[in-house]
Amino acid sequence: MVERRRWSRRQVIWTARLVIGEGRVIAAKAMDASRHGLRLCLDADAHASTTIRHGESCAVEIHVPDSEARFFRQGEVRHVGEHGVGLAIAEPLPAPLVPSPTAAVSDTTAASPSPSDHHMPSVIFRLRSLALALRRR
C-alpha cells in the first residue's frame, strides 16, 4: 500500500474537545498527530460519529498532558471510521509537540506551547460551551 500522508504521524494521548456544526462539543482523545493532522477517538458517545460528516469544518481544543497548556486549531473532517475521526489542520500543530521529520533533536527544547499563546480562543470556546449548556436547559 502506498503511503499518502504528507507528514509523519506520532502516537500521542491528549485530551481533546471537538466542536462541530453549530457548536456541538464532543469529548475526545487525540491518538496520533502530525504537523497538519490529528486522529481523534470519541469518548463513549456512540452517536457522535454519525453526526460528523466528511468535509465538515470543525474546531479542536487540545490539552497538553502534565501541563496547563492547551492549543486551539480550526480543521476539516477528512475521515470518519471505526478507528476515529481524522482531521486536516491548516495551521501547524506546535513544533515541540509534533516535530517535523527534518527538525534536529536540539530544536525541540520547549516541552509545550505557552499557556497564554492561545488564551483568547480558549476563553471563547468556554463561553460558547457555557452558552450551549444554558440553551439546552
C-alpha positions as CSV (number, residue, x, y, z in Angstrom):
1,M,0.0,0.0,0.0
2,V,1.3,3.5,-0.9
3,E,1.6,6.0,2.0
4,R,-0.5,9.1,1.1
5,R,0.4,11.2,4.2
6,R,2.5,14.3,3.7
7,W,3.5,14.4,7.3
8,S,4.7,11.5,9.5
9,R,2.5,10.7,12.5
10,R,3.4,10.4,16.1
11,Q,1.4,8.5,18.8
12,V,0.0,10.8,21.4
13,I,-2.6,10.6,24.2
14,W,-4.1,14.1,24.5
15,T,-7.4,15.1,26.0
16,A,-9.4,17.0,23.3
17,R,-12.7,18.7,22.7
18,L,-14.1,18.7,19.1
19,V,-16.6,21.4,18.2
20,I,-18.6,20.7,15.1
21,G,-21.6,22.3,13.3
22,E,-23.4,25.0,15.3
23,G,-21.2,24.5,18.4
24,R,-21.8,20.9,19.4
25,V,-19.0,19.8,21.7
26,I,-17.8,16.2,21.7
27,A,-15.2,14.9,24.2
28,A,-12.4,13.0,22.6
29,K,-8.8,11.8,22.8
30,A,-6.1,12.6,20.3
31,M,-4.4,9.3,19.5
32,D,-1.9,10.4,16.9
33,A,-0.8,13.6,15.5
34,S,1.3,15.1,12.7
35,R,2.2,18.7,11.8
36,H,-1.1,19.2,10.0
37,G,-3.4,16.4,11.2
38,L,-5.0,14.6,14.2
39,R,-6.8,11.3,14.7
40,L,-9.4,11.6,17.4
41,C,-11.2,8.8,19.2
42,L,-14.6,10.0,20.5
43,D,-15.4,9.4,24.2
44,A,-18.2,6.9,24.8
45,D,-20.7,8.8,22.7
46,A,-21.6,6.2,20.1
47,H,-23.9,8.5,18.3
48,A,-21.4,11.3,17.9
49,S,-19.6,9.8,14.9
50,T,-22.9,9.6,13.0
51,T,-23.3,13.4,13.2
52,I,-19.8,14.1,11.9
53,R,-19.6,14.5,8.2
54,H,-16.6,14.2,5.8
55,G,-15.6,17.7,4.7
56,E,-17.2,19.4,7.7
57,S,-15.4,22.4,9.3
58,C,-14.6,22.0,12.9
59,A,-12.5,23.3,15.8
60,V,-10.5,21.3,18.3
61,E,-9.0,22.2,21.6
62,I,-6.1,20.1,22.8
63,H,-5.0,19.9,26.5
64,V,-1.3,19.2,26.8
65,P,-0.6,16.4,29.3
66,D,1.2,17.3,32.6
67,S,0.7,21.0,31.9
68,E,-1.9,23.8,32.0
69,A,-1.1,24.5,28.3
70,R,-3.6,24.0,25.6
71,F,-3.9,24.9,22.0
72,F,-6.8,25.5,19.7
73,R,-7.0,24.8,15.9
74,Q,-9.5,25.0,13.1
75,G,-9.7,22.0,10.9
76,E,-11.7,19.9,8.4
77,V,-13.0,16.4,8.9
78,R,-11.2,14.1,6.4
79,H,-12.1,10.7,7.7
80,V,-14.8,9.1,9.9
81,G,-14.4,5.4,10.6
82,E,-14.2,2.7,13.2
83,H,-10.7,3.9,14.3
84,G,-11.8,7.5,14.9
85,V,-12.1,10.8,13.2
86,G,-9.3,12.2,11.0
87,L,-8.8,15.9,10.9
88,A,-6.7,18.1,8.5
89,I,-5.4,21.1,10.3
90,A,-4.3,24.1,8.2
91,E,-2.2,25.8,10.9
92,P,0.7,23.5,12.0
93,L,0.5,22.0,15.4
94,P,3.1,23.2,17.9
95,A,6.5,22.0,16.7
96,P,7.8,21.0,20.2
97,L,4.8,18.6,20.4
98,V,5.0,17.2,16.9
99,P,8.5,17.8,15.4
100,S,8.8,17.7,11.7
101,P,10.9,14.8,10.3
102,T,13.6,17.3,9.3
103,A,13.8,19.0,12.7
104,A,17.0,18.4,14.6
105,V,16.8,17.0,18.1
106,S,18.2,20.2,19.5
107,D,15.3,22.2,18.0
108,T,12.8,20.6,20.4
109,T,13.8,22.3,23.6
110,A,10.4,23.5,24.7
111,A,8.0,20.9,26.1
112,S,4.8,22.7,25.3
113,P,3.4,26.0,24.0
114,S,3.0,28.9,26.3
115,P,-0.4,28.8,28.0
116,S,-1.0,32.4,27.0
117,D,-0.4,31.7,23.3
118,H,-3.9,30.8,22.6
119,H,-5.7,32.2,25.6
120,M,-8.4,34.1,23.6
121,P,-9.7,31.1,21.6
122,S,-9.9,29.1,24.9
123,V,-12.0,31.7,26.6
124,I,-14.3,31.9,23.5
125,F,-14.5,28.1,23.5
126,R,-15.5,28.1,27.2
127,L,-18.1,30.8,26.7
128,R,-19.6,29.1,23.7
129,S,-19.8,25.8,25.7
130,L,-21.5,27.6,28.6
131,A,-24.0,29.3,26.3
132,L,-24.9,26.0,24.7
133,A,-25.3,24.3,28.0
134,L,-27.6,27.0,29.2
135,R,-29.6,27.0,26.0
136,R,-30.3,23.2,26.4
137,R,-32.0,23.7,29.7
